[in-house]
Amino acid sequence: MNQLVLTACLVEVSPLRYTPAGLPALNFSLESETEVQEMGAKRQVKVSLNALAIGHLAESIGKQALGSVWKFTGFLGAARQGKNVVFHIQEFN
């Protein structure tokens, strides 16, 4: 199963664009900094991810303030050139 749930900060948002099918699409960047347990020890983890939202989610996320923190749910997919990972958002709150 390919599912990711991440609480992250909205750090960069590209202008809203439209797919060839006419759906709104939004590319944006997220950062998350958390403390996790690994092998019985606490570890600080910081991650930056490129993300993509389509449809009404694109419009909603585009209206949020930079620096705001949200819980994002979705899946990981390859970027267009296949070299990087993109977090495809299916829900946020």
C-alpha positions in Angstrom: 0.0 0.0 0.0 1.3 3.4 -0.9 -0.1 5.9 1.6 1.5 8.7 3.5 0.2 10.9 6.3 2.4 13.8 7.2 2.0 16.9 9.4 4.0 19.6 7.6 4.5 23.3 7.1 3.6 24.9 3.8 6.8 26.6 2.7 6.5 27.4 -1.0 3.6 27.5 -3.4 3.7 27.8 -7.2 1.1 29.7 -9.1 -2.1 27.7 -9.7 -2.1 26.1 -13.2 -4.6 24.0 -15.1 -4.2 20.5 -16.5 -5.0 19.7 -20.2 -8.3 18.4 -18.9 -9.0 21.8 -17.3 -8.5 20.8 -13.7 -6.7 23.2 -11.3 -3.3 21.9 -10.2 -0.9 23.2 -7.6 2.7 22.4 -7.0 4.1 23.2 -3.6 6.8 22.4 -1.0 6.4 21.0 2.5 8.7 20.8 5.4 8.3 18.6 8.5 10.5 18.5 11.6 9.6 15.9 14.2 11.1 13.7 16.9 10.7 9.9 16.4 11.8 6.8 18.2 14.3 4.6 16.3 15.9 1.5 17.9 14.9 2.8 21.3 16.5 6.2 20.9 15.0 9.6 20.1 15.9 11.1 16.7 15.2 14.5 15.2 14.0 14.1 11.6 13.6 16.9 9.1 12.3 16.3 5.6 11.4 18.5 2.7 9.0 17.2 0.0 7.6 18.4 -3.3 3.8 18.0 -3.4 1.0 18.2 -5.9 -2.7 18.8 -5.4 -5.4 18.6 -8.1 -9.0 19.9 -8.2 -10.6 21.6 -5.3 -7.7 20.7 -3.0 -5.4 22.7 -5.3 -7.6 25.7 -4.9 -7.9 25.3 -1.1 -4.2 24.7 -0.4 -3.4 27.7 -2.6 -5.4 30.0 -0.3 -3.5 28.9 2.9 -0.7 31.0 4.4 2.9 30.1 4.0 4.2 28.8 7.3 0.9 27.2 8.2 0.9 23.6 9.4 -1.5 21.0 8.2 -2.0 17.2 8.2 -1.6 16.0 4.6 -2.7 12.5 3.4 -1.9 11.1 0.0 0.5 8.8 -1.8 4.0 9.0 -3.3 4.6 9.1 -7.0 7.5 9.8 -9.4 8.1 13.3 -10.8 7.7 13.8 -14.5 11.3 13.0 -15.2 11.2 10.1 -12.8 14.2 11.2 -10.7 12.4 12.6 -7.7 9.4 11.8 -5.5 6.2 13.9 -5.4 3.6 13.7 -2.6 0.2 13.6 -4.3 -2.3 15.1 -1.8 -5.7 13.5 -1.4 -6.8 15.2 1.8 -5.6 17.9 4.2 -6.9 19.4 7.5 
